[in-house]
Amino acid sequence: MTELHFREWKTPAGFATSAVIPEKLSCGIYELSFTNEELYVGQTVNFPARFSSHRRRWDDIEAVRFAEAIPDELDEKERAAIRSRVEQKRQLRNKTLLSQPVGPSPLDLIVDPQAQAEWLQHDARSEPSGVDPERITLAQRRIKSRVKFEKLRQHSEFTKVLNSVATYVSQVIVWPQETEGRQWSLTALPSTAKHKTNRRLMTLSIHNVEVLVMGEQYWEDENIWEPYTFINTAVMPEIPQEVAQVTAVSTSYRSAGPVHQIFAAGTDVTPLILNIPEVLHAARQLAMGQLRKGSSVLARHHNDSFADEVFAAMDL
């Protein structure tokens, strides 16, 4: 059995779990420290959800420690951690689950045994549902954003837009499935920069910087809406000849500093632009720098339906 290596975070009240613990942790052993010096030791395969449930039940958690472990070792490691704390004469808040079926259950890895016991021991009519508020917020966000996505889907440029976004996400953003909706966000028909001669079809932002935008410009003389794309990248030492005529330096992003902005006609040009090695490298540089800054305030505008279509369109 491998040794546990714990990491610790303070847990001040009033901060969301994702703000307290930005890392994406899942399977392992955790230990809660309370203001009265009690401890609670548990195991989980979904640490953020488990920790959030504990915070809803107890308001006196002052710190949490977590050590990664493989599922097959969870029971043994949990017992060892509890035994160690008992030998240290620490007071544990763990309670025995008296009402559960005999023997361990797969449910124990999802819902803490103590939570199961308390759920059965309380009046079901007065006991809170235990639903994570972040899950409710996510549902509300999905419902709100679905309408705009369906409207975008009806647009004549939709297929080109979809394929271009899929190309960008798969080629530029590291582990996009892990950072989606937190470090990077995708919107459909945003109101940003909306004008009688300009309308955006989509915007992809990483942290607080727009990295990929597609929209339409209105040419009054010809009475037409012309689609366009712009991609922001880190400043390139030398602009490739293929995009030299459509690239300029932009300083409109405080958090990123100067960037190179490539502005081209059409919504199907992203794969061609990213096929240029120097551009792809610069796009990844900007993306990585923004991803490393953590969660974005723009995450609340993320369009989950649009993102689902993007992942489904990726050619793996």
Secondary structure in CASP SS format (residue, H / E / C, confidence):
PFRMAT SS
TARGET T0000
AUTHOR 0000-0000-0000
METHOD secondary structure of the structure
MODEL  1
M C 1.00
T C 1.00
E C 1.00
L C 1.00
H C 1.00
F C 1.00
R E 1.00
E E 1.00
W E 1.00
K E 1.00
T C 1.00
P C 1.00
A C 1.00
G C 1.00
F C 1.00
A C 1.00
T H 1.00
S H 1.00
A H 1.00
V H 1.00
I C 1.00
P C 1.00
E C 1.00
K C 1.00
L C 1.00
S C 1.00
C C 1.00
G E 1.00
I E 1.00
Y E 1.00
E E 1.00
L E 1.00
S E 1.00
F E 1.00
T C 1.00
N C 1.00
E C 1.00
E C 1.00
L E 1.00
Y E 1.00
V E 1.00
G E 1.00
Q E 1.00
T E 1.00
V C 1.00
N C 1.00
F H 1.00
P H 1.00
A H 1.00
R H 1.00
F H 1.00
S H 1.00
S H 1.00
H H 1.00
R H 1.00
R H 1.00
R H 1.00
W C 1.00
D C 1.00
D C 1.00
I E 1.00
E E 1.00
A E 1.00
V E 1.00
R E 1.00
F E 1.00
A E 1.00
E E 1.00
A C 1.00
I C 1.00
P H 1.00
D H 1.00
E H 1.00
L H 1.00
D H 1.00
E H 1.00
K H 1.00
E H 1.00
R H 1.00
A H 1.00
A H 1.00
I H 1.00
R H 1.00
S H 1.00
R H 1.00
V H 1.00
E H 1.00
Q C 1.00
K C 1.00
R C 1.00
Q C 1.00
L E 1.00
R C 1.00
N C 1.00
K C 1.00
T C 1.00
L C 1.00
L C 1.00
S C 1.00
Q C 1.00
P C 1.00
V C 1.00
G C 1.00
P C 1.00
S C 1.00
P H 1.00
L H 1.00
D H 1.00
L H 1.00
I C 1.00
V C 1.00
D C 1.00
P H 1.00
Q H 1.00
A H 1.00
Q H 1.00
A H 1.00
E H 1.00
W H 1.00
L H 1.00
Q H 1.00
H C 1.00
D C 1.00
A C 1.00
R C 1.00
S C 1.00
E C 1.00
P C 1.00
S C 1.00
G C 1.00
V C 1.00
D C 1.00
P H 1.00
E H 1.00
R H 1.00
I H 1.00
T H 1.00
L H 1.00
A H 1.00
Q H 1.00
R H 1.00
R H 1.00
I H 1.00
K H 1.00
S H 1.00
R H 1.00
V H 1.00
K H 1.00
F H 1.00
E H 1.00
K H 1.00
L H 1.00
R H 1.00
Q C 1.00
H C 1.00
S C 1.00
E C 1.00
F H 1.00
T H 1.00
K H 1.00
V H 1.00
L H 1.00
N H 1.00
S H 1.00
V H 1.00
A H 1.00
T H 1.00
Y H 1.00
V H 1.00
S H 1.00
Q H 1.00
V H 1.00
I C 1.00
V C 1.00
W C 1.00
P H 1.00
Q H 1.00
E H 1.00
T H 1.00
E E 1.00
G C 1.00
R C 1.00
Q C 1.00
W E 1.00
S E 1.00
L E 1.00
T E 1.00
A E 1.00
L C 1.00
P C 1.00
S C 1.00
T C 1.00
A C 1.00
K C 1.00
H E 1.00
K C 1.00
T C 1.00
N E 1.00
R E 1.00
R E 1.00
L E 1.00
M E 1.00
T E 1.00
L E 1.00
S E 1.00
I E 1.00
H C 1.00
N C 1.00
V E 1.00
E E 1.00
V E 1.00
L E 1.00
V E 1.00
M E 1.00
G E 1.00
E E 1.00
Q E 1.00
Y E 1.00
W E 1.00
E C 1.00
D C 1.00
E C 1.00
N C 1.00
I E 1.00
W E 1.00
E E 1.00
P E 1.00
Y E 1.00
T E 1.00
F E 1.00
I E 1.00
N E 1.00
T E 1.00
A C 1.00
V C 1.00
M C 1.00
P C 1.00
E C 1.00
I C 1.00
P C 1.00
Q H 1.00
E H 1.00
V H 1.00
A H 1.00
Q H 1.00
V H 1.00
T E 1.00
A E 1.00
V E 1.00
S E 1.00
T C 1.00
S C 1.00
Y C 1.00
R C 1.00
S C 1.00
A C 1.00
G C 1.00
P C 1.00
V E 1.00
H E 1.00
Q E 1.00
I E 1.00
F E 1.00
A E 1.00
A E 1.00
G C 1.00
T C 1.00
D C 1.00
V C 1.00
T H 1.00
P H 1.00
L H 1.00
I H 1.00
L H 1.00
N C 1.00
I C 1.00
P H 1.00
E H 1.00
V H 1.00
L H 1.00
H H 1.00
A H 1.00
A H 1.00
R H 1.00
Q H 1.00
L H 1.00
A H 1.00
M H 1.00
G H 1.00
Q H 1.00
L H 1.00
R C 1.00
K C 1.00
G C 1.00
S C 1.00
S C 1.00
V H 1.00
L H 1.00
A H 1.00
R H 1.00
H H 1.00
H C 1.00
N C 1.00
D H 1.00
S H 1.00
F H 1.00
A H 1.00
D H 1.00
E H 1.00
V H 1.00
F H 1.00
A H 1.00
A H 1.00
M C 1.00
D C 1.00
L C 1.00
END
